Amino acid sequence: MDSVIKKYGYDSKERKSLSADIEKKDSIDLIKTENILDKYGWLGPDQVGDMGTITEFLVIQHADQPVHEKYLPIMRQAVKEGKAHQEDLALLEDRTALEEGKKQIYGSQVGLDVKTNKYYIRPIEDEPNINKRRASVGLAPLENYAKFFGIDYKLPKQ
C-alpha cells in the first residue's frame, strides 16, 4: 500500500483499487478467523505454529472496532496462557484505546497525513515513559519503530 500511495497518491484509482481488493480478502479472512476463534478459542503456537498465531492476531488487528472489543479480552487471556505474543497484544491494546478516544499506551499506532503522505505517531499516554512500557512487552524503542515509517521521533523529556 505504501509504495502505491507514494507512486500514485492517496486519492488515486490505483490505491482505491488495491484498498478494495485488500478489504475483500480481509473480510473473508475475518469470517474464517472468527469461526475458528469462536469454536476453539485462541489457538497457540503448539496448535497452529507461530505464523498461525501471528495470523490470528493480524486478522483481528485489521478488523473494525467491534471485533477488537470482542477479542481483546480473549487475546489478553491467550497471552497469559502463552498462546499469543504480548507485543502483538500491545498493538491491539493501542488500537482499541484510540478507537475509544483514549491515548495509546505503547506508541504502536501511526497515522498518515494524506496531504503530505507522511506518517505521524498518534497520541501517547505518559509519553516520556513510553520506552519503558514498550520494553516491558518486548517492543523496540519508539525512536527505532518510528524510523520504519520515516518519522524522526524524539522522546520528550520528563
C-alpha positions in Angstrom: 0.0 0.0 0.0 2.8 2.4 0.9 4.5 2.1 -2.4 1.2 2.6 -4.3 0.5 5.7 -2.3 4.0 7.1 -2.8 3.8 6.4 -6.6 0.2 7.4 -7.4 -1.1 9.3 -4.4 -3.6 8.6 -1.7 -6.6 9.6 -3.8 -5.5 7.6 -6.9 -7.6 4.9 -8.6 -4.7 2.5 -8.0 -4.8 3.0 -4.2 -8.6 2.7 -4.2 -8.5 -0.5 -6.3 -5.8 -2.0 -4.0 -7.8 -1.0 -0.9 -10.9 -2.6 -2.3 -9.0 -5.8 -3.0 -7.5 -5.9 0.5 -10.8 -5.2 2.1 -12.4 -8.1 0.2 -9.7 -10.5 1.3 -9.7 -9.2 4.8 -13.4 -9.8 5.1 -13.1 -13.4 4.0 -10.1 -13.9 6.4 -12.1 -12.4 9.3 -15.1 -14.7 8.7 -12.8 -17.7 8.8 -10.8 -16.5 11.8 -13.9 -15.6 13.8 -15.4 -19.0 13.2 -12.2 -20.7 14.4 -11.8 -18.4 17.5 -15.5 -18.7 18.4 -15.3 -22.5 18.2 -11.9 -23.3 19.6 -10.7 -20.1 21.4 -7.3 -18.5 20.7 -5.0 -21.1 19.3 -1.4 -21.1 20.4 1.8 -21.9 18.5 1.6 -25.5 19.7 -1.7 -25.9 17.8 -1.2 -23.7 14.7 2.5 -22.7 14.7 4.0 -19.3 15.4 2.8 -18.0 12.0 -0.7 -19.2 12.7 -0.7 -17.3 16.0 0.6 -14.2 14.3 -2.1 -14.5 11.6 -4.9 -14.8 14.2 -3.6 -11.5 15.6 -3.2 -9.7 12.3 -6.7 -10.6 11.1 -8.2 -9.3 14.4 -5.9 -6.2 14.5 -7.0 -5.2 11.0 -10.7 -5.6 11.6 -13.1 -3.0 13.0 -13.7 -1.7 16.5 -16.5 -4.2 17.5 -14.1 -7.1 16.6 -11.3 -5.5 18.6 -13.6 -5.1 21.6 -14.8 -8.7 21.3 -11.4 -10.4 21.0 -9.3 -8.1 23.2 -10.2 -9.9 26.5 -9.7 -13.2 24.7 -6.2 -12.2 23.5 -5.3 -10.9 27.0 -6.1 -14.4 28.3 -4.2 -16.0 25.5 -1.1 -14.0 26.3 -1.4 -15.2 30.0 -1.6 -18.8 28.7 1.4 -18.4 26.3 -0.9 -18.7 23.2 -0.3 -15.2 21.9 2.6 -12.7 21.9 2.4 -9.8 24.4 3.9 -7.4 21.8 1.0 -8.2 19.5 -1.4 -7.6 22.3 0.2 -4.2 22.9 -0.7 -3.2 19.3 -4.3 -4.3 19.8 -4.4 -2.5 23.2 -3.2 0.7 21.5 -5.6 0.5 18.6 -8.6 -0.2 20.9 -7.6 2.7 23.2 -7.5 5.1 20.2 -10.9 3.9 19.0 -12.3 4.6 22.4 -11.0 8.2 22.3 -8.1 7.5 24.6 -4.4 7.8 24.1 -2.3 4.8 23.2 -0.1 3.2 25.8 2.7 1.6 23.7 3.0 4.1 20.8 2.4 1.4 18.1 -0.2 3.2 16.1 0.7 5.7 13.4 -1.5 7.8 11.2 -1.0 9.0 7.6 -1.3 12.7 6.7 -3.0 12.3 3.3 -2.0 15.8 2.2 1.8 15.2 2.7 1.8 11.3 2.5 3.9 11.4 5.7 3.3 9.2 8.8 2.9 10.6 12.3 2.7 8.9 15.7 -0.8 9.1 17.2 -1.3 10.5 20.7 0.5 8.7 23.5 -0.3 8.5 27.2 2.6 9.4 29.5 4.9 9.8 26.5 8.2 10.4 28.5 7.9 6.8 29.8 6.9 5.2 26.5 10.1 3.2 26.0 9.9 1.6 29.5 6.4 0.3 28.6 7.5 -0.8 25.2 10.5 -2.7 26.6 8.2 -4.4 29.1 6.3 -6.1 26.3 9.3 -6.8 24.0 8.9 -3.8 21.7 11.9 -1.8 20.4 12.3 1.9 21.5 9.9 4.2 19.8 12.7 6.1 18.0 13.6 2.9 16.2 10.0 2.0 15.4 9.3 5.5 14.1 12.2 5.3 11.6 10.5 2.4 9.9 7.7 4.8 8.9 10.1 7.6 8.0 9.2 9.5 11.2 12.0 11.4 13.0 10.8 10.9 16.6 12.4 12.4 19.6 11.4 11.2 23.1 10.1 14.2 25.1 11.9 15.0 28.4 10.2 14.4 31.7 
